[in-house]
Structure formats: C-alpha cells, structure tokens
C-alpha cells in the first residue's frame, strides 16, 4: 500500500501516514498542487515555517510504461509567490513509486541554524545533522554520497544557491549516469534551503515492483504507447538526433528567437549554437547524441557534450539554456555555454531563470553582451561564492531588473520568459500570461502548433485561435504532468490517435479503474482551477496575467510584431 | 528569378545548408522540394521569408524558402 511520508523540520520528527481517500487517484502535479492547496496558507512567506515542500512521483512512475519517470516537486514559489510545480527526470520518481511513497511532505523550519539531511527507505525517514557537505556543489555531493552508500543511492540535493535561499535555486536530482537533472523553475531549491535540508538520499533496497491491477491490459497498452512514440517523427527521430536544440534555427527562421534581451527576433550567429552544429560537434568529440534522463526513456532527447579533448562537460544541454545564453546574451560559442551549463548544475540554479537574468544583467551594463567568459566568472565567483552581487544575480531576472532600473525585463509573475518571443509566436504569450506558474513554456506548449505543425497549425503571427489553443494545451499538460510522463509524449499524442487512449488504458490497468478521456480532461481542468484558486488566495488577480509593457510598445524584427491582445481577450482563457 | 533555399536538420545531409537558385517565374515551394528530392511526407515545415507557407505557394524574386522536417523540442 502506498504511504505518505511526512517530515516535520521544526521538531525534527517524521511519520508514515495512510493516503487520504481524496489523494488516492492523484499523482505528480495533481497531487503536489492538491497538497499545497490544502495544507499551505496561500499568504505565507515561501521561505517561512508555513510553506511545505512536496515531492510526488507520477501515476505511472515505476511501471514499465515508457517515459514515465518524472517526479513532481511543489510548494509556494519564492520566485513567483504563486503555487509551483516543477518536474524532473532522474532516478527518484521510480524509486519513490517502487518504495510505495505516494508523496513526501516536508514542513516546518528547524529552530537551530544547522543543516540536515534526510534518508529515505521504504520504512520511513531518518533526519541527521549535516556539516561535511555544506557549501559543496551538487556534483561533489552526489560523488560523496555514492561513496558513502553505493552507486544505486538516489540523491536530491541543493548547491550553494539553494543553501543561500536564492530565488533561482533549483533542486538537483541524480540521473542514471550519476549526473544531474533539475527541478529547475520557481526556486524550489530555496524552499529546500529554507528548511535547512542539504540533500535527500533514497535507498530503495527491498522495494518491490509497482503493483499493476491488470498486467495483460497494461502490457498491451504499453506496447501501443511505445510504438506511437517511436513512430512519430519528432519523438522517434528529431529529438534523439538533434536534441531540443534543433529549435534554434527554426525559431530564428520564424523570427521568434528572442535576441539581445528580447530586442530582436533573430540572431546572426544562430548556426554556431544550433542543434545541427551541436550534433556534429558531439559526434566529432566522441560524446553521445542520444541520452535519457531516466531509465525507460525511449525518446532520448538528452546528450553528452564533451570538450575539445573529449572530456565530459555537460548533459541535458537544452534548447532553452542554449538560446538564453546564446541568442539572448549574444554568446556565440557553444563551448562557453556548455561550461556555464555545467556550473549552473553544480551551484544549483535554474538555467532558464539564470540565462534570462544574464540578458537583463547585460542590458544593465554589469557585463557586455556576448561575454561568455564573463558569465562563467559571475556564476563561479559571485553566485557560487554567494557574494552580495551573487545574491542579486541569483534572485533572478526580475530582481536584477529592479536593482538596476532596467525596464526591458522579460518576466511574468516575476519568472523569466523562456525561448520564444510572444510577439511573433502569439499562442505562447497566452500561456506565459495565464499560466498558474508564471512564464512557463511547458505549461501549454503552443510552439507545437504555432511553429512545428504538430497538432494542426495556428498562425503564430495572428491572434485567432491562440487562447483556445493555449487553454486546451494547458489543460492537457496539467493532466500529463500528473502521470509521470515526459511532456514530449505530447508530440505523438497530438498527432497519433492511438497514443492518448493507450496512456489512459495504462492508468486504468495500473489501478483497476475506468477513466475516460473526458475524465482526464476534467482532471486537467481541476488542477488548473486548484492552482489558480491558491494564487487568488495569495493575492493574485487577472491583472497579474499580463506580459511586460515593452511587448506592447516595442515591435520585434523581422515581422515587426507587437503583443496586441486586449485584457478581455486574455482573461477569456479562464472561461472553462 | 533568384531565390534562396535554406535546409535544416537531416535535410542538410548530402544536400546543403543555404544555396541560391535561379528558377523560372511562378515556381512553387513544392516544386523546389521535389527538385531536391524531399518528399511531401518528409516535409514538416515550409517557410517563405519567415512565414509558414503551403506547398502550392508561388515564389517571388528574392524570396527565402526554408524547408524543415517535422522536428520539435522545448
């Protein structure tokens, strides 16, 4: 039977509880958002004693279903002040599911100024004082814990940024190669740091297989599902070959590649940092073009990027990171961006928030545009060493903009806007504006239909159909985020009719239930409304569902597009 | 008329990145793809001057045509 593990950091106790009936059918984002909405005071300080940090594997995590190994992490965000769910690959979701941990809830704050660690086994949680690894980067923490325990130990850890409660701090999760995947967005690492937890180890010894109510039905559905993923050109071919970074050239062509802190829509040096160039560089240097963030991933969009001497630099080298430091900061060399990516993993900051922040920092004159070595230095010496300037930079794009009086600050609800310009790709602007998470492309990835011709086509430069597109995708994504599935299953799900029914069949076979497609849509709607309810109670209104002013006033080349949705048009998003 | 053709992802293999073409007036996007032996099935996205276009769109002097397979990311 699945259990809830609850840790109270105020009195340093833990308990193992039955799963309440109304949580039983939930997983991933549905569960973390439900728990946060039920148990966290919406007006609380995100770094205070009343916030809670919640981890929950998806409904299908731990099963043989392809691509089901994503873990959700939720809390009230110190970056946005909204509810937050951030999901990541790595080994933790599958370990949790096999150990029967439906969710881990961490509450309270320690009275003493000391750091702790949590050790999870299938029987419960041990809390211990930690001093040795304080101040260490995430790679060193993983290495030390693997030698203390063994290669199989699961690890979730924060770097110096999380210890210092910076709003861009992430939580690093060990992947199957002992490298790092991240609960990146929204400052979840700062929440973990506020609770004075440096790391969580997961020992899944003695954990059995996840129980499946109808194994035959599951196997049949899992086969259909996996076939759909492999048959689709995006999931089966494009992503494994070029990674997500294939998008640099496409967004550049479409005039939607934010360049020089969102001043232009195209970057002259786009081909230097493109997925095609990256692919050839990886092959030439003996890296890996394919790589999965969790066991059972058959899409393999990740990669291993080596330096000129064939030595490991980074993996999980994503389009958003490369766009952010590349086009948006005008850095023209992939090697500098790769080194920065490695440092961001190590010190534990979100690579999207940090890249958007550097665009603002360059506009502020802290360093020149194009200064890759400067970025590396500021990451290592300022943020990594938690200097006063490092704390300002680590506070994210909005924080740097306010500190330096910059007006071109691309954030919504104080979260950095990622790699698609909302003026020339209008659907994604609706997602940025309305998402319960602050600016988040993954919340309703309209790029699929606006740019990539997946799931039909809605003209990115026109307003028609964008609100409906974003709404449908945000509802579907909230549901997918609850299954433990990677969001890239959406590409085949939008195009191949057998894909989504097979996913629902797997959930039904796992739990012996009979959900329909409509039930899954209802789940998505309920999640969004629960999250929005929390945000409203926290003080947010429809006026927060707006893009920064400069998008209305400054046309972006080459299409000279502006953001031209009225308030009423944006607010119509919530008519469901 | 002179147009510029840009290819992306695996369309570049054994072809080119960017090339100028001198074509007869009124050539369609589809005809250029066919000339490059790119099938309709392989084609994911067609853009002319940064705007999505159909196979049947006729090109004009100075146009830039981009051909992409179905790819994605994010």
Interface residues (C-beta under 8 A of the other chain):
Chain A: X233 X234 X235 X237 X238 X239 X241 X242 X243 X244 X245 X246 X247 X249 X250 X253 X254 X255 X271 X275 X276 X301 X319 X320 X441 X442 X445 X447 X448 X451 X452 X453 X454 X457 X459 X460 X461 X487 X488 X491 X558 X559
Chain B: X6 X8 X9 X10 X12 X17 X44 X45 X47 X50 X51 X52 X66 X68 X69 X70 X71 X72 X73 X74
